[in-house]
Amino acid sequence: MAMKTAILAYVIAFCGVAMIVVGLWGLYILIRERVAELRLRDYLPTIQAIALGFVLIGLARALQLLLLIFATSYHLR
């Protein structure tokens, strides 16, 4: 069970990093376009992708911490 949870945490963290990269790539494309008028709502999908990446990384870290807490509590008994 612990190994599956650790693998799940790494997969979630990898997806978080991928979302950050995709968001930054979209932001790069928007900046490179040099459209005369870009509003904030044009940047929102890329900002949301980057934020989702950070949320996924935080979720993976919380899952790893929970796994560590369970592992240490069962070894103490």
DRENVOTOR-812167 format. One record per residue (C-alpha): residue in three letters; z, x, y; residue number from 1. Coordinates in pm, 1 decimal. Layout:
REM DRENVOTOR-812167
ALA/Z/X/Y/NUM
...
//
This chain:
REM DRENVOTOR-812167
MET/0.0/0.0/0.0/1
ALA/87.6/279.2/244.6/2
MET/-242.1/458.8/191.1/3
LYS/-441.4/141.9/256.5/4
THR/-245.1/81.5/576.5/5
ALA/-302.9/437.7/694.8/6
ILE/-675.5/407.0/627.0/7
LEU/-681.0/77.1/816.2/8
ALA/-507.7/242.1/1112.9/9
TYR/-766.5/521.1/1119.5/10
VAL/-1055.7/273.3/1095.9/11
ILE/-911.8/70.1/1385.2/12
ALA/-864.8/388.2/1591.9/13
PHE/-1222.8/495.4/1518.5/14
CYS/-1349.9/153.3/1629.2/15
GLY/-1145.4/191.1/1948.0/16
VAL/-1303.3/528.2/2024.3/17
ALA/-1646.3/381.2/1949.7/18
MET/-1582.6/95.1/2194.0/19
ILE/-1480.4/340.5/2465.3/20
VAL/-1797.0/543.0/2407.4/21
VAL/-2014.0/230.5/2418.9/22
GLY/-1842.1/116.8/2738.6/23
LEU/-1890.7/454.8/2904.3/24
TRP/-2254.0/460.9/2796.1/25
GLY/-2306.5/116.0/2950.3/26
LEU/-2137.4/232.9/3268.6/27
TYR/-2365.1/536.3/3276.6/28
ILE/-2670.3/312.5/3237.5/29
LEU/-2550.2/89.2/3522.0/30
ILE/-2491.8/383.6/3753.9/31
ARG/-2825.7/542.2/3665.1/32
GLU/-3020.0/219.8/3736.2/33
ARG/-2959.9/256.7/4110.6/34
VAL/-3004.4/-108.9/4179.7/35
ALA/-2961.4/-191.5/4546.6/36
GLU/-2676.6/-436.7/4495.2/37
LEU/-2445.5/-419.2/4199.7/38
ARG/-2151.0/-654.3/4211.7/39
LEU/-1820.5/-623.7/4032.4/40
ARG/-1926.5/-879.8/3774.6/41
ASP/-2208.8/-645.9/3670.2/42
TYR/-1950.2/-383.7/3576.9/43
LEU/-1713.0/-621.6/3396.8/44
PRO/-1864.7/-602.8/3043.9/45
THR/-1846.7/-224.3/3042.1/46
ILE/-1492.5/-223.1/3181.5/47
GLN/-1391.3/-478.6/2919.4/48
ALA/-1542.9/-267.3/2641.9/49
ILE/-1346.5/36.7/2757.9/50
ALA/-1026.4/-168.5/2783.9/51
LEU/-1081.6/-312.2/2436.0/52
GLY/-1118.8/41.6/2305.1/53
PHE/-780.3/137.0/2449.2/54
VAL/-625.5/-179.4/2304.0/55
LEU/-763.2/-96.6/1958.4/56
ILE/-629.5/258.3/1979.2/57
GLY/-288.4/121.0/2079.9/58
LEU/-296.9/-122.2/1789.1/59
ALA/-377.6/159.7/1549.3/60
ARG/-91.9/369.0/1685.2/61
ALA/148.0/74.6/1650.7/62
LEU/37.2/27.9/1291.0/63
GLN/95.3/396.7/1220.7/64
LEU/440.5/377.0/1380.7/65
LEU/526.2/71.3/1172.0/66
LEU/414.1/255.2/860.3/67
LEU/633.5/550.9/957.3/68
ILE/934.1/324.7/1014.7/69
PHE/891.6/157.0/676.8/70
ALA/841.5/490.9/501.1/71
THR/1156.7/643.9/647.9/72
SER/1370.1/336.1/590.2/73
TYR/1278.7/317.3/222.5/74
HIS/1342.1/687.8/166.9/75
LEU/1693.5/668.7/314.7/76
ARG/1816.8/416.1/59.7/77
//
